[in-house]
Amino acid sequence: MSNLYYSNVMSTNKTILQMKYGRIVKAFAKETGISLDEALDKFYNSNTFILMDEGIADMQTMSDIYLTDELLIEYGYKKQPGTEKTVA
């Protein structure tokens, strides 16, 4: 396989990941009632984004719903499953 093939694959993967980020930000904004700008800022400053961006624990392969829930938990909008407290 040529380097051009790998370059195209990596470019496609980055595009797909950016599209995923957009869907998560939109869902996060809708669930919390905050603006898209605020949701985008929170997303890019979140542990969830860091884990996805660095490919840790294959977070980027999780569903949009799961990742949106992770953001909701991270910012205290939703309780962590199995606990009485929100995580903030």
C-alpha positions as YAML, in Angstrom:
chain: A
units: angstrom
residues:
- id: 1
  name: MET
  ca: [0.00, 0.00, 0.00]
- id: 2
  name: SER
  ca: [1.22, 3.45, -0.81]
- id: 3
  name: ASN
  ca: [1.79, 6.36, 1.52]
- id: 4
  name: LEU
  ca: [-0.98, 8.19, -0.34]
- id: 5
  name: TYR
  ca: [-3.44, 5.48, 0.73]
- id: 6
  name: TYR
  ca: [-2.48, 5.85, 4.40]
- id: 7
  name: SER
  ca: [-2.60, 9.62, 4.11]
- id: 8
  name: ASN
  ca: [-6.14, 9.46, 2.70]
- id: 9
  name: VAL
  ca: [-7.25, 7.03, 5.41]
- id: 10
  name: MET
  ca: [-5.87, 9.24, 8.18]
- id: 11
  name: SER
  ca: [-7.53, 12.30, 6.65]
- id: 12
  name: THR
  ca: [-10.84, 10.46, 6.41]
- id: 13
  name: ASN
  ca: [-10.57, 9.27, 10.02]
- id: 14
  name: LYS
  ca: [-9.95, 12.83, 11.23]
- id: 15
  name: THR
  ca: [-12.95, 14.07, 9.27]
- id: 16
  name: ILE
  ca: [-15.17, 11.35, 10.73]
- id: 17
  name: LEU
  ca: [-13.93, 12.16, 14.24]
- id: 18
  name: GLN
  ca: [-14.62, 15.88, 13.73]
- id: 19
  name: MET
  ca: [-18.16, 15.00, 12.62]
- id: 20
  name: LYS
  ca: [-18.58, 12.90, 15.78]
- id: 21
  name: TYR
  ca: [-17.37, 15.82, 17.91]
- id: 22
  name: GLY
  ca: [-20.01, 18.04, 16.27]
- id: 23
  name: ARG
  ca: [-22.83, 15.57, 17.01]
- id: 24
  name: ILE
  ca: [-21.74, 15.25, 20.64]
- id: 25
  name: VAL
  ca: [-21.51, 19.02, 21.12]
- id: 26
  name: LYS
  ca: [-24.95, 19.51, 19.59]
- id: 27
  name: ALA
  ca: [-26.50, 16.81, 21.81]
- id: 28
  name: PHE
  ca: [-24.72, 18.21, 24.89]
- id: 29
  name: ALA
  ca: [-26.07, 21.71, 24.18]
- id: 30
  name: LYS
  ca: [-29.58, 20.36, 23.68]
- id: 31
  name: GLU
  ca: [-29.52, 18.28, 26.89]
- id: 32
  name: THR
  ca: [-28.18, 21.13, 29.03]
- id: 33
  name: GLY
  ca: [-29.92, 24.10, 27.42]
- id: 34
  name: ILE
  ca: [-26.62, 25.92, 26.90]
- id: 35
  name: SER
  ca: [-25.50, 27.58, 23.69]
- id: 36
  name: LEU
  ca: [-23.55, 25.69, 21.06]
- id: 37
  name: ASP
  ca: [-20.58, 27.98, 21.70]
- id: 38
  name: GLU
  ca: [-20.60, 27.19, 25.42]
- id: 39
  name: ALA
  ca: [-21.07, 23.48, 24.72]
- id: 40
  name: LEU
  ca: [-18.15, 23.54, 22.28]
- id: 41
  name: ASP
  ca: [-15.95, 25.29, 24.83]
- id: 42
  name: LYS
  ca: [-16.87, 22.80, 27.56]
- id: 43
  name: PHE
  ca: [-16.32, 19.86, 25.20]
- id: 44
  name: TYR
  ca: [-12.83, 20.93, 24.10]
- id: 45
  name: ASN
  ca: [-11.88, 21.54, 27.75]
- id: 46
  name: SER
  ca: [-13.25, 18.22, 29.01]
- id: 47
  name: ASN
  ca: [-11.58, 15.01, 30.10]
- id: 48
  name: THR
  ca: [-13.92, 13.23, 27.68]
- id: 49
  name: PHE
  ca: [-12.38, 15.12, 24.74]
- id: 50
  name: ILE
  ca: [-8.84, 14.40, 25.95]
- id: 51
  name: LEU
  ca: [-9.58, 10.68, 26.18]
- id: 52
  name: MET
  ca: [-11.15, 10.68, 22.71]
- id: 53
  name: ASP
  ca: [-8.44, 12.79, 21.12]
- id: 54
  name: GLU
  ca: [-5.64, 10.65, 22.50]
- id: 55
  name: GLY
  ca: [-7.44, 7.40, 21.70]
- id: 56
  name: ILE
  ca: [-7.36, 6.28, 25.33]
- id: 57
  name: ALA
  ca: [-9.64, 3.31, 26.11]
- id: 58
  name: ASP
  ca: [-10.99, 3.56, 22.55]
- id: 59
  name: MET
  ca: [-13.30, 6.36, 23.73]
- id: 60
  name: GLN
  ca: [-13.66, 7.60, 20.14]
- id: 61
  name: THR
  ca: [-15.40, 4.31, 19.27]
- id: 62
  name: MET
  ca: [-18.14, 4.75, 21.88]
- id: 63
  name: SER
  ca: [-21.60, 5.84, 20.81]
- id: 64
  name: ASP
  ca: [-22.56, 9.50, 20.63]
- id: 65
  name: ILE
  ca: [-25.15, 8.91, 23.36]
- id: 66
  name: TYR
  ca: [-22.58, 7.35, 25.68]
- id: 67
  name: LEU
  ca: [-20.09, 10.17, 25.11]
- id: 68
  name: THR
  ca: [-22.76, 12.84, 25.61]
- id: 69
  name: ASP
  ca: [-23.69, 11.15, 28.89]
- id: 70
  name: GLU
  ca: [-20.02, 11.20, 29.91]
- id: 71
  name: LEU
  ca: [-19.98, 14.98, 29.36]
- id: 72
  name: LEU
  ca: [-23.22, 15.40, 31.31]
- id: 73
  name: ILE
  ca: [-21.73, 13.45, 34.21]
- id: 74
  name: GLU
  ca: [-18.39, 15.24, 33.98]
- id: 75
  name: TYR
  ca: [-20.02, 18.67, 34.23]
- id: 76
  name: GLY
  ca: [-22.53, 17.66, 36.91]
- id: 77
  name: TYR
  ca: [-25.67, 17.77, 34.77]
- id: 78
  name: LYS
  ca: [-26.35, 14.08, 35.36]
- id: 79
  name: LYS
  ca: [-25.72, 11.60, 38.14]
- id: 80
  name: GLN
  ca: [-23.13, 8.93, 37.63]
- id: 81
  name: PRO
  ca: [-24.85, 5.52, 37.39]
- id: 82
  name: GLY
  ca: [-24.92, 3.70, 40.72]
- id: 83
  name: THR
  ca: [-24.31, 6.79, 42.83]
- id: 84
  name: GLU
  ca: [-26.41, 9.36, 44.63]
- id: 85
  name: LYS
  ca: [-24.13, 12.23, 43.65]
- id: 86
  name: THR
  ca: [-23.32, 14.10, 40.52]
- id: 87
  name: VAL
  ca: [-19.68, 14.20, 39.50]
- id: 88
  name: ALA
  ca: [-18.35, 17.71, 39.12]
...
